Amino acid sequence: MMEGERGLLFSGLSEEEKESIEIVVSDVDDTITKNGKLYPNALQSLWKLKRMGKMIILLTGGSAGWSDVYIRQWPVDAVIAESGAVILAHGKGGSIVYKFNPMIDPLFKKKKDSLMKLTAGLQLSTDQYARLYDIAYDKKCLSPEEMKTLKGMITASGGKWSESSIHINVSFGNYNKRSSLIFFLDALYDIKADRIRSHGVYLGDSLNDDDLFGFIPLSIGMHSVEDNREAFRNLPKYITAGYGGDGFTEFVTSLE
């Protein structure tokens, strides 16, 4: 698409766009949260979406541990965690279903342990202890040179990296946020990729959302996307005025 068709200032959804939305897929950190916190407006917005009857899927680079809290405490249908490694979803009778991505490298633990030893001097995310499959490094503690070196070491170790607003996430396997969304929604809900594209909306805030912005035509970026606009290959259709949960609330308010 031409540049003028993407990255537009968000001023509300058209009636056609509102009517098309059945599935809300959203990143978490700095998309629903703001400055690391869940504020009342964002939580209320999640409840509004649930009362509207929308299916809510969280798609995050955050740990399985954090995602266990989201699925238990937030009004969401499922959480795809650790950049696509695992999904937590509501099952029958109030149970929580955990399913793991079959594309995870069978040697992930060996590769993960080896890379963590090689990078022992770098600051890990504070939730690393709650991660099952991936590694997350704290971006704010990395110099530009350290970040460049780290990315090279990740690739050499057989891992893949992605960059969020707060972390460098490392995964081991042939999957990413986009492919995992398609796989899990098909496997658990029989929702195909075409339906995700035609009846879904995606909300995100950073470079690891780039692929999803390109995949789901109706996509909305928080204002942090505007701050880093030139770094994106795929801009979202709209960019909110607010950051994090404030931008998320702008979107939900537009549906009312």
C-alpha positions as CSV (number, residue, x, y, z in Angstrom):
1,M,0.0,0.0,0.0
2,M,1.0,3.6,-0.5
3,E,2.4,5.5,2.5
4,G,-0.7,7.7,2.5
5,E,-2.9,4.8,3.2
6,R,-1.1,3.7,6.3
7,G,0.0,5.4,9.5
8,L,-3.0,7.7,9.6
9,L,-3.9,9.7,12.7
10,F,-6.7,7.7,14.5
11,S,-9.9,9.7,14.8
12,G,-12.3,6.8,15.1
13,L,-13.5,3.8,13.1
14,S,-15.9,3.9,10.2
15,E,-19.2,2.1,10.5
16,E,-17.9,-0.6,8.1
17,E,-14.8,-1.1,10.2
18,K,-16.8,-1.3,13.5
19,E,-19.2,-3.9,12.0
20,S,-16.3,-6.0,10.7
21,I,-14.6,-6.5,14.1
22,E,-15.2,-9.9,15.8
23,I,-11.7,-10.6,17.0
24,V,-9.5,-8.2,18.9
25,V,-5.9,-9.3,18.9
26,S,-3.6,-7.1,21.1
27,D,-0.1,-6.9,22.3
28,V,0.2,-6.2,26.1
29,D,3.3,-4.2,27.2
30,D,2.9,-0.5,26.3
31,T,-0.2,-1.3,24.3
32,I,-2.7,-2.2,27.1
33,T,-0.3,-1.3,29.9
34,K,1.5,2.1,30.1
35,N,4.9,2.6,31.8
36,G,4.7,-1.0,33.1
37,K,1.3,-0.6,34.8
38,L,-2.3,-1.5,34.0
39,Y,-4.4,1.6,34.6
40,P,-8.1,1.7,35.2
41,N,-9.0,3.1,31.8
42,A,-7.4,0.1,30.0
43,L,-8.9,-2.5,32.3
44,Q,-12.3,-0.9,31.9
45,S,-11.8,-0.9,28.1
46,L,-11.1,-4.7,28.2
47,W,-14.4,-5.2,30.1
48,K,-16.2,-3.1,27.6
49,L,-14.9,-5.2,24.7
50,K,-16.0,-8.4,26.6
51,R,-19.5,-6.9,27.1
52,M,-19.6,-6.1,23.4
53,G,-19.1,-9.8,22.7
54,K,-15.7,-9.5,21.1
55,M,-13.2,-12.3,21.2
56,I,-10.1,-11.0,22.9
57,I,-6.7,-12.6,22.1
58,L,-3.6,-11.3,23.8
59,L,-0.4,-11.8,21.8
60,T,2.7,-11.0,23.8
61,G,6.4,-11.5,24.2
62,G,5.8,-11.6,27.9
63,S,6.4,-14.7,30.0
64,A,4.1,-17.6,30.5
65,G,4.0,-16.6,34.2
66,W,2.6,-13.2,33.5
67,S,0.2,-14.7,31.0
68,D,-1.2,-17.0,33.6
69,V,-2.2,-14.0,35.5
70,Y,-3.8,-12.4,32.5
71,I,-6.0,-15.4,31.6
72,R,-7.1,-15.8,35.2
73,Q,-7.7,-12.1,36.1
74,W,-8.5,-10.2,32.8
75,P,-11.6,-10.6,30.6
76,V,-9.8,-12.3,27.7
77,D,-10.4,-15.5,25.8
78,A,-6.7,-16.6,25.3
79,V,-3.1,-15.4,25.7
80,I,-0.4,-16.4,23.3
81,A,2.8,-15.9,25.3
82,E,6.6,-15.8,24.8
83,S,6.3,-14.6,21.2
84,G,4.2,-17.6,20.2
85,A,5.6,-20.5,22.2
86,V,2.5,-21.2,24.3
87,I,-1.1,-20.4,24.5
88,L,-3.3,-20.3,27.6
89,A,-7.0,-20.4,27.0
90,H,-10.3,-21.0,28.8
91,G,-11.5,-24.5,28.5
92,K,-14.7,-26.3,29.5
93,G,-15.9,-26.1,33.1
94,G,-13.7,-23.1,33.9
95,S,-10.4,-25.0,33.3
96,I,-7.4,-23.3,31.7
97,V,-5.9,-25.1,28.7
98,Y,-2.2,-24.9,28.0
99,K,-0.9,-25.8,24.6
100,F,2.6,-25.5,23.3
101,N,3.8,-24.7,19.8
102,P,4.9,-27.8,17.9
103,M,7.4,-25.7,16.0
104,I,9.6,-25.2,19.1
105,D,13.1,-26.5,18.5
106,P,13.5,-29.9,20.3
107,L,16.9,-28.7,21.3
108,F,15.6,-25.3,22.7
109,K,16.7,-26.0,26.3
110,K,20.3,-26.8,25.3
111,K,20.5,-23.8,23.0
112,K,18.8,-21.5,25.6
113,D,21.1,-22.6,28.4
114,S,24.2,-22.2,26.2
115,L,23.2,-18.6,25.1
116,M,22.4,-17.6,28.7
117,K,25.9,-18.7,29.8
118,L,27.5,-16.8,26.9
119,T,25.6,-13.6,27.8
120,A,25.8,-13.9,31.6
121,G,26.9,-10.3,32.0
122,L,23.8,-8.9,30.3
123,Q,20.7,-7.9,32.3
124,L,17.8,-10.3,31.8
125,S,14.2,-9.2,32.1
126,T,12.8,-9.3,35.7
127,D,10.4,-12.0,34.7
128,Q,12.9,-14.4,33.2
129,Y,12.3,-16.8,36.0
130,A,8.7,-17.2,34.8
131,R,9.7,-18.0,31.2
132,L,9.4,-21.5,29.9
133,Y,10.9,-21.3,26.4
134,D,12.5,-18.0,25.6
135,I,15.0,-15.5,26.9
136,A,14.3,-11.8,27.3
137,Y,17.0,-9.2,27.7
138,D,16.3,-5.7,29.3
139,K,16.8,-3.2,26.5
140,K,17.3,-0.2,28.7
141,C,20.4,-1.9,30.1
142,L,22.0,-2.5,26.7
143,S,24.3,-0.1,24.9
144,P,24.0,0.1,21.1
145,E,27.2,-1.9,20.8
146,E,26.0,-4.5,23.3
147,M,22.7,-4.8,21.4
148,K,24.4,-5.3,18.1
149,T,26.7,-8.0,19.6
150,L,23.8,-9.7,21.3
151,K,21.8,-10.0,18.1
152,G,24.8,-11.6,16.4
153,M,25.2,-14.1,19.2
154,I,21.6,-15.0,19.2
155,T,21.7,-15.7,15.5
156,A,24.9,-17.7,15.8
157,S,23.3,-19.8,18.6
158,G,20.4,-20.9,16.4
159,G,17.9,-18.5,18.0
160,K,15.8,-15.7,16.5
161,W,15.4,-12.3,18.1
162,S,12.6,-9.7,18.1
163,E,12.5,-6.3,19.6
164,S,9.7,-5.0,21.8
165,S,9.5,-1.6,23.5
166,I,11.2,-3.1,26.6
167,H,13.0,-6.4,25.6
168,I,15.1,-8.2,23.1
169,N,13.2,-11.5,23.0
170,V,14.9,-14.7,21.9
171,S,13.0,-17.7,20.6
172,F,14.2,-21.1,19.5
173,G,12.0,-22.6,16.8
174,N,10.3,-22.0,13.5
175,Y,7.6,-19.7,14.7
176,N,6.8,-16.0,15.5
177,K,3.9,-14.0,16.7
178,R,2.1,-14.0,13.3
179,S,2.5,-17.7,12.5
180,S,1.6,-18.7,16.1
181,L,-1.6,-16.6,16.0
182,I,-2.7,-18.4,12.8
183,F,-1.8,-21.8,14.2
184,F,-3.4,-21.5,17.6
185,L,-6.6,-19.9,16.4
186,D,-7.1,-22.6,13.8
187,A,-6.2,-25.4,16.3
188,L,-8.3,-24.3,19.2
189,Y,-11.2,-22.4,17.5
190,D,-11.2,-23.4,13.9
191,I,-10.6,-19.8,12.9
192,K,-8.7,-19.6,9.6
193,A,-6.3,-16.9,8.6
194,D,-8.7,-15.3,6.2
195,R,-11.2,-14.7,9.0
196,I,-8.5,-13.2,11.2
197,R,-7.7,-10.8,8.4
198,S,-11.3,-9.9,7.5
199,H,-12.9,-9.8,11.0
200,G,-9.9,-9.0,13.2
201,V,-8.2,-5.9,14.4
202,Y,-4.6,-5.8,15.7
203,L,-3.2,-3.4,18.3
204,G,0.5,-3.0,19.0
205,D,3.2,-0.5,19.9
206,S,6.7,-1.6,18.7
207,L,8.9,-3.2,16.1
208,N,7.9,-6.8,17.0
209,D,4.4,-5.8,15.9
210,D,5.5,-4.9,12.4
211,D,4.6,-8.2,10.9
212,L,1.1,-8.2,12.4
213,F,0.5,-4.7,11.2
214,G,1.2,-6.0,7.7
215,F,-0.9,-9.1,8.1
216,I,-4.2,-7.7,9.6
217,P,-5.4,-4.8,7.4
218,L,-7.3,-3.1,10.2
219,S,-4.4,-2.5,12.6
220,I,-3.8,0.3,15.2
221,G,-0.5,1.4,16.6
222,M,0.0,3.3,19.8
223,H,1.6,6.7,19.5
224,S,5.1,5.1,20.1
225,V,4.8,3.9,16.5
226,E,4.8,7.5,15.3
227,D,7.9,8.2,17.4
228,N,9.7,5.4,15.6
229,R,7.9,5.6,12.3
230,E,10.9,5.3,9.9
231,A,12.0,2.0,11.4
232,F,8.8,0.1,10.4
233,R,8.4,-1.8,7.2
234,N,4.6,-2.2,7.8
235,L,2.9,0.7,9.4
236,P,-0.5,0.1,11.0
237,K,-3.5,1.6,9.3
238,Y,-4.0,4.1,12.2
239,I,-1.9,5.5,15.0
240,T,-3.5,6.8,18.2
241,A,-2.8,10.1,19.9
242,G,-2.2,8.4,23.2
243,Y,0.5,6.0,24.4
244,G,0.0,2.5,25.7
245,G,-3.3,2.0,27.5
246,D,-4.5,5.5,26.6
247,G,-4.3,4.6,22.9
248,F,-6.0,1.3,23.6
249,T,-8.8,3.2,25.3
250,E,-9.2,5.5,22.3
251,F,-9.8,2.4,20.1
252,V,-12.4,0.9,22.5
253,T,-14.2,4.2,22.9
254,S,-14.5,4.4,19.1
255,L,-16.5,1.2,19.1
256,E,-19.2,2.5,21.5
